[in-house]
Amino acid sequence: MTAATLADHLEAARPRLLEELAAFTAFPSVSALDEHAHDIQACAAWVAERLRAAGLDNVGLHEAGGNPVAYGEWLGAGPTAPTVLVYGHYDVQPPDPVELWTSPPFQATIRDGRIYARGVSDNKAQIFLAIAAIEATLGVDGRLPVNVKVIVDGEEELRADHLDALIERERDLLAADLLLNTDSTFLAPGVPSVPVGVRGMVALELTVETGSSDLHSGLFGGVAPNALHVLTALLATLRAPDGTVLVDGFADDVATVPDAERAAWAQLPLDAEAIREQAGTFALMDDGQHSPIERQWARPTLDLNGIWGGFQGQGVKTVIPARAHAKLSCRLVPDQRMEDVLAKLVAHLEAHTPPDARLTIDSTLAGAPPMLTSTDHPAVQAALGALTEAWERPALLTRLGVSVPINEIAARVLGIPAVMLGFAAPTDAFHAPDEHFALDSFDRGLRAFVAFLPRLAAAWEGPAA
């Protein structure tokens, strides 16, 4: 493939690809709402047909108790070439609140150099570009430089247990040397980067009870304990105002960031003010010991995700609540272990619950462990080179503060590392109104995926790499 031939091919295909992406985002494939079950099925069928049209073989839909996972493969590069398992997802978050969208969430609209639609950034544009890159390479060269298997998930925004079961059941079909995860983001808009680490996650839900029923606050105020007051006092023991987690032993196993990596982070074009602007907060928390980047990527967290109890309706109802509830989650970093963190968190809650209340742990979730990929892995180097080529500026090595279950599943079940290659920006408003994806990222991202495949083939030294 010559650069000129490829450029001509991509330029000619661009209008069609944009129309196809618009069709992809038109499916309200919201996995969290049963009312969209038909849309999920229709979108999965569309993805499967798109894989077939791209030139992939053995295309089909697979299920393991949940929404369909679309699959396709091209294995013509031979047994000595690496096999890449490309991952993305077609399900999306609900569009609510719809009234805050400038244009309809499931009607792709281009304005100001961006495509606006629910799910366009997370993750439809990115997995679509990977499929389009495979199609372009096959269209120009008639072959790929590596073997490729593609899975497009329908429950990434909802749960991971069905995907886990499917990969376990189909481990022979999905056997590969590398997971290429397209569900990724840049450091900042227009700043190409390859994340080599993600944080893990655990969560729990709890209930505090102070009696058998709610009470009249006039009759029993001053003598009866209030479940909401007990709960908020209990939650206040978990964290200092600067965000430091106060659970005994919580951070004992946190791995130290290598000096070279910390020094590299200090040179990144992302300072505290830029992070604050991305977050849209009035200020950032500061423990006085770690930089904002280190707190985002390499420090554990504990957050209150929801709290409720007592009267929630309009007007006034002067009761003393007998029950109150909360949801908590923790982001974990190397070398923390999920079960150990949950045990320490539950022990802290039990020890700090006062004798006039009862604590119940309603549920716990070990979502995913933290994951790191070696910066020396040939796929990481190929990704850096492809991004540098497409964006015409040096690509950077970063981490992400999010948790990514597929990375852990691929490592545990298939025994393969993960490399993240995506082009979303932290400011793309995924999960929020007016989600968007830059047209510049569409064009450059397509070229980056096309460039990644031969770079990986050239850099590969075998599975032991």
Protein Blocks (a to p, Z undefined) as FASTA:
>chain_A
ZZklmmmmmmmmmmmmmmmmmmmmmpccbfkbmklmmmmmmmmmmmmmmmmmnopahiac
ddehiacddddddfknojkbccddddddfbdcdfbdfklpfbdfklccdeehiacdehkl
mmmlmmmmmmmmmmmmmmmnopafbdcdddddfklmmommlmmmmmmmmmmmmgcfbdcd
fbbcdfbghiacddfbdcddddddddddfbfbdcdfklmgojaccfklmmmmmmmmmpcf
kopafbehklmmpccddfklmmmmmmpccdfklmmmmnopabdcdehlacfklmmmmpcc
dddfbdcehjfbecjdddddfbdcdddddddddfbdfklmmmmmmmmmmmmpcfkbccdd
fbdcdfbacddddfkbmklmmmmmmmmmmnopacdddddfbdcfklmmmmmmnopacddd
dfbdfklogoiahiacdfklmmmmmmmmmmmmmmmmmmpgbjkZZ
